[in-house]
C-alpha cells in the first residue's frame, strides 16, 4: 500500500521546523521595517497599504512561485528520468524570458494579450530544440542538460542584445529578468494561484503515466501507456507552470531542481509522495530566500534579486547531485567519437590559415557600410576611418586569438572536447573578480580590472578542476560542475547589477562585450598580451599532448601533473581575463575555435596554433558583421559572437563530432 506521507517522520519534522522558521523570519522582517514619516494617522494608513499591497502579496507570491517551480521540477525529473532537470537547467526559463523580451521590444500587443502565452511559447520552443538534440540518445540526462545550457547561453546573448538596444529600460529589465519579487498589488498572486491549482489537478490525473515512466521505454509500452503522448502532456504541464512564474516575476533558478532532490533525500520515493512534497519544499525554500534578501538589504532595496539568490543554494545542490547522473555510455553524452582526417602538410596549411586571417582583417578594415551605402575605403577615407576601425579590429583579433588558446588549454587540461571558458564558468568567475575590484577600489584603473578578472577566472578554473579531481567526475560531469559554479558566479554578478549604480553600469558594459569603447591603448595592450601569453605555450606542446591521456599515463611518462596543470591553468585564466576584458564573457569563441581547428585537420601541437588563428579570424569576422549587418546600429561583438557560436555548438551536439585529437 502506498503511503500518503510524503517524507519520513524525521524529515517531516525538520521541514515543519523550517516552515516555522520561515514564518518567524517574515514576522521579523515586518517588525524591522523602518517607520514611515508623516503625521500619525497618515503614516499608519501608509503602513497598512504597504503591508497589504506589497509585503503580504510578495510573501504569498513567493510561496506560490516556489510551489509551482517545485512541482514543475518534479514533473521534469520524472518524465526525463533526469535528477538534475529543472526549468532553469534545461532552458525553459531562458526560452520563456527571451520570448517575453522579444514580444516587449517588437510586438507589445502580444504582451497585452497574454504574457503567460508568450512565455509558454518560448518555453515550448526551447524544449522542442532540446528534444530534437537528445531524442536519438533516449533523452540522455547529460545531453539534455548540456543542450539546455547552450539554449540558455544563446537566449541570454540575444536577450542582452535586445535589452541594450532599449537603453532606458536596461537596468529594470535586468533586475526583472533575475527574478525580482517586488509586488505592488495582489495581481501576480491571483494570476499564479488558479494556474498552480490546475497544474496540481493535471499532475494528479497523470500519476499513473508518471509511475510507469520511471521504467524504461520498453517496459512502459508493455504496460499499455501511450509513451510519447504521456511524455508530451507531462512536459506541457511542467513548461506551463514554469512559464507562468517567469511571466510574473522573471527567472527563479534552481528551486525546481532543489525541491524534488530534497524531497527524495527526505524519504519521498513514489511519484505521489514526490509530487506532494516538492511543492511544499519549493514554497519554503523560495519564501526563506525572498525574506532573507529583504532582511539583508538596505531600506527598501533588496540585497539581490530573489531569483539570483536562489543560485546560492542551487549551485551546491547541483554539485551534490552530479554523482547520481548517469550518461548513456562512458563517453561524453551526445558526442559520439569520430575520427577526422588530418591535414597532410600542417605547416603549409597553417600558412594558408594565417593568410586567410589577414585577408579577413583587410576586408574588415576597408569594406563597410556608410551613409551612402557600401563603400570601399581608400586614400583619405581609409586614413580617416583607420583610427576608428583599426583599434577595434586589433582588439577583436587579439581577444579571439587568446580565447582560442585558452579553449585549447582547457580542453587539453580536462580531456573534455566541449570545455571552454564560457562552458566551465571561467568567464563568469572573471565577472566576480571584476565585481570585487569595483567594490574595493574607488578608481577604475584598467590594470586592476584585468587583474580582478584574471584572479576570478583562475580561482574558478581551479575550483572546477579540484571538484573533478576529488569526486572522480567524468568529462560530462566536469561540464555540469562548471555549470553549477558558473551559476553561483552569475548570482553574484546579478546582485551587483541589481544595485543600479555606476558599478552596475561598468559591469553591464563589460558583459555586453562592445568594442566601441576600444582605443589605441586598449588595442595595443591586447595585442601585446596575446603575443606575450601565447608564445610560451609553444614550449608546452608535450604537456598538451600527454595530459588528455589520463593521470596514470601522464605519470608513467614523467609528466609533473600538479605543476603542469597549475601552470596551464594560470595561462588559461589570464588569457581568458584579457580577452574578456576586451570583448566580454559570452563570445563562445574559446569553445568553437579549437573545434574549427580540428575540423580543418589540425591535431596535437598544430591545433594550438590553428586555434589561435581561427579564433582571431572568427572574432574579426564577428566584429565586422556586428558593425555592418545592423548599420547604423551596432551589436556588441561579444554578444554577436555568442549568437554565432551558440548555433554552431547546437550543430556540434547534433552532429556528434568531438574526437579529441
MIROPA-978953 format. One record per residue (C-alpha): x, y, z; residue in one letter. Coordinates in steps of 0.1 Angstrom, whole numbers, plus 5000, padded with zeros to 4 digits. Each point is the difference from the previous one (the first is absolute). Example, Ala and Ser with C-alpha at 12.3 -4.5 7.8 and 13.67 -1.06 7.14 Angstrom:
<atoms>
512349555078A/501450344993S/
</atoms>
This chain:
<atoms>
500050005000X/501450344990X/500450235029X/498650354997X/502750135024X/502450184976X/503050005023X/501549805029X/498950115035X/503450165007X/500050194966X/496550115005X/500850145034X/503150174985X/498050174972X/497250095024X/502650175022X/501550184969X/496550124990X/499550145035X/503450174998X/499050154966X/496850135016X/501950155029X/502550154977X/497250174981X/498650145032X/503450125009X/500250184966X/496850185007X/501250105034X/503350134988X/498550214972X/500850375005X/497250235011X/498450224974X/500250375004X/497150245002X/497050085022X/499049715022X/496749904983X/501550044965X/503149795010X/497849735014X/497949994969X/503149984977X/501349735023X/496849794995X/500250064962X/503649894999X/499149695020X/497049894981X/500950104965X/503849945000X/501349785028X/497149755002X/499649964962X/503749954997X/500149735027X/497049814984X/501550044965X/503349855013X/498249705015X/497949944968X/503050044977X/502149775021X/497349745000X/499450034962X/503749964993X/500349715024X/497249824982X/501450094966X/503449865010X/498649685014X/498149944967X/503050074979X/502349785020X/497549714998X/499150034963X/503750054989X/501449755025X/502550275009X/500950105036X/501350344990X/497250114977X/498150325009X/498750304981X/503350195003X/502449714992X/498249894968X/499450344985X/496250045006X/500450325021X/502550164976X/497849924970X/496950155018X/501950315010X/501450054965X/496549974985X/498750265025X/503050234992X/499449974962X/496350065003X/500550305023X/502550154975X/498349934967X/496449885005X/498750155032X/496549914991X/500849645007X/500950095036X/496750185003X/498249704987X/501749745023X/503450015016X/499649645011X/499349884965X/503150184987X/502249855027X/498549654994X/500850034963X/503650085008X/500349715024X/498449764975X/502550114973X/502949955023X/498949655010X/499349914964X/503650094991X/501349805029X/497949704992X/501250024964X/503649995012X/499749725025X/497249784986X/502349764982X/501849925032X/496849935020X/499950345017X/503449935016X/500250225032X/503350164992X/499150074964X/496850165011X/501750235026X/502950094976X/497450094973X/498150205025X/503150195010X/500750094964X/496550124995X/500250215031X/503350164989X/498750084965X/496850145016X/502050215024X/502150144972X/497050094979X/498150145029X/502850215011X/500450144965X/496350104999X/500250155035X/503050214992X/498250134969X/497350135025X/502450205021X/497550175022X/498749665012X/503349835004X/500349975038X/496349945007X/499949724974X/503249845015X/498650025035X/496649854989X/501749734980X/502049905031X/496849925018X/499050315019X/497149925024X/499050365007X/496250044999X/497650305000X/496849805000X/498449665002X/500049964962X/502949754998X/498749785028X/496550004986X/501449914966X/502249715012X/497749845025X/497349864977X/502649894975X/501949825026X/496849835012X/499349894964X/503649874998X/499549805032X/496849844986X/501749924967X/502949845020X/497649785019X/498349894968X/503449914986X/501149805030X/499849664983X/502050104969X/502550175024X/500449675019X/500449804969X/502550244984X/502449915028X/500649684980X/501949984967X/498150074968X/499449634992X/498649945035X/497750304998X/498649894966X/499549655012X/497650135027X/497950174974X/501150365006X/499950234969X/503650105007X/500550304977X/496650145008X/500549975037X/503450154998X/498950304980X/497050065023X/502250005031X/502650224984X/497250244990X/498850035036X/503650055013X/500750274974X/496750175006X/500750025038X/503550144995X/498950244972X/497350155023X/502750075027X/502350164974X/497250214986X/499250155035X/503450035017X/502849914976X/502449715003X/500249825034X/502849754996X/500649665016X/496949985022X/498649744977X/503349815003X/500350035038X/496549925011X/499749644984X/503649925010X/499350105036X/496749815000X/501849694988X/502750055026X/497350035027X/498549664992X/497550074972X/500249724975X/496849954980X/498850264974X/497050085023X/502350075029X/502450214980X/497150204984X/498750085035X/503350095016X/501750194972X/497550304998X/500150035038X/503850005001X/500250234971X/497650255017X/502149995032X/503350044981X/498950304980X/498350165030X/503149985020X/502250134972X/497750294993X/499650115036X/503849975005X/500950234971X/497650265014X/501449985035X/503650024988X/499250294977X/500150375009X/496850195004X/497549904973X/502749864977X/500649625000X/503649885003X/499549814967X/497149894977X/498549695016X/500449804968X/503850075001X/500249915037X/498549664994X/503249904981X/501950035032X/498349685012X/499349854966X/503649994989X/501249795029X/496949774997X/500949954964X/503549905010X/498649765026X/497849844974X/502749954973X/501149655012X/496449884993X/500250104964X/500549714977X/500850044963X/498749764974X/503549874995X/503550085012X/500650284976X/498950365000X/496349994996X/498750094966X/503550014986X/500949674983X/503749984991X/500950024964X/503450014983X/500950304980X/502450004971X/503250185008X/501450274978X/502949864979X/502350305002X/499150185033X/502650284998X/498950094964X/496449995012X/500950235029X/501550244976X/496850004979X/497950055031X/502250295010X/499650154965X/496249965002X/500050185034X/501950294985X/497650024971X/497050015024X/501750275020X/500750214968X/496449964988X/498750115035X/502250314998X/499150124966X/496549874993X/496950115018X/496850205001X/499750375002X/497350274995X/500349944962X/499849625002X/502849754995X/503450174995X/503649894994X/502250225022X/503150124981X/502250305002X/498850285022X/496849815010X/502249715012X/502250235020X/497050165016X/498449675009X/503149825012X/500150165035X/496449875005X/500249664983X/503649915008X/500049985038X/496849805002X/501249764973X/503449955018X/498249955034X/497549754985X/502749804983X/502249995031X/497049905021X/499049724976X/503649874999X/500250005038X/496749825003X/501049754974X/503149925020X/498150005033X/497449764986X/502749764988X/501750005034X/496749935018X/499149724976X/503449845005X/500050055038X/496649845004X/500249754971X/496650144992X/499250094964X/497450275008X/501750175029X/500550374996X/500250325021X/496350064997X/498949645005X/502149935031X/498950335017X/503550154997X/498750314982X/497350055027X/502649965026X/501950284984X/496950215004X/500049945037X/503750105002X/499050324981X/497250065024X/502349975030X/502450254985X/497150244993X/499049985037X/503450035015X/501750264979X/498550354995X/502150064968X/499349804969X/503549924989X/500149774970X/502949805014X/498249935032X/496949904980X/502049754980X/501649865032X/496649965016X/498649814969X/503249794999X/499749915037X/496349914998X/500649794969X/503049815016X/498249935032X/496949874981X/502049784978X/502049855029X/496849935019X/498549824970X/503249794996X/500049935038X/496449894999X/500749774971X/503249865016X/498449935034X/496749864988X/501349794971X/497650164976X/500049904963X/500350264973X/496350064999X/499850065038X/502850244998X/497950204976X/497150005025X/502350105028X/500950304979X/496350084995X/499449995037X/503050225009X/499250234971X/496550045014X/501450105034X/502250264983X/497150134979X/498050045032X/502750235014X/500050194967X/496350045000X/500250135036X/502450284989X/497850084969X/497050045023X/501650285019X/499550234970X/503050225007X/503250084980X/501549665009X/497049844984X/500450204968X/503749914998X/499249635005X/497250024974X/502250164974X/502649735006X/497449724997X/498850154967X/503449964984X/499950324979X/503250104982X/498650364995X/501950115030X/503349864989X/502850254993X/503649984990X/501249925035X/497649715005X/500749874965X/503850005005X/499749865035X/497849714986X/502549944972X/503049995023X/498149785025X/499249754972X/503649984989X/501549975035X/497549755012X/499649774970X/503749984990X/501149805031X/497349744993X/502049874971X/502549865026X/497249805017X/499049804970X/501149675017X/497950075030X/497050084977X/500449674982X/500449785031X/497550155024X/496849874982X/501449655003X/499149995037X/501850025034X/501649655000X/501450034965X/501250365006X/501949895032X/501549704982X/501350234974X/501650225026X/497650304998X/499950225031X/496249995004X/499550275026X/502650244986X/498749964964X/496450045009X/500650305022X/502250174973X/497549934972X/497150115022X/501750335007X/500650064963X/496449914991X/498750235027X/502150304991X/499349954963X/496249985008X/500350315021X/501750224974X/497649884973X/496950055022X/501250355009X/500050094964X/496949834987X/498049875029X/499349655014X/497449854976X/501749964967X/500449624999X/503050044978X/502149825026X/497949694993X/499550014963X/503650104989X/501649675010X/497249814983X/500350204968X/503849935001X/499349635003X/497450004972X/502750154978X/502249695009X/502450155026X/500949785029X/502549995029X/502450305001X/498850154968X/496550025014X/501150275024X/501350234973X/497049924978X/497650095028X/501850335006X/499750094963X/496449874997X/498950195032X/501650324986X/498449974966X/496649915015X/500050295024X/501150254974X/497249874977X/497550025028X/501150365008X/499650104963X/496649834997X/498850165032X/500950344985X/498549964966X/496949785003X/498050235022X/501550344987X/499750265014X/499549815032X/502749765013X/499649685019X/502749955027X/502549764985X/500149775030X/496249944998X/500149974962X/502749745002X/497949815025X/497150014976X/502349834974X/501749775024X/496749875017X/498549864968X/503449854991X/500049825033X/496449884994X/501149874966X/503049835017X/497849835025X/497849884972X/502949884978X/501849835029X/503550114988X/502250025030X/503049784994X/502850155020X/503149984980X/
</atoms>
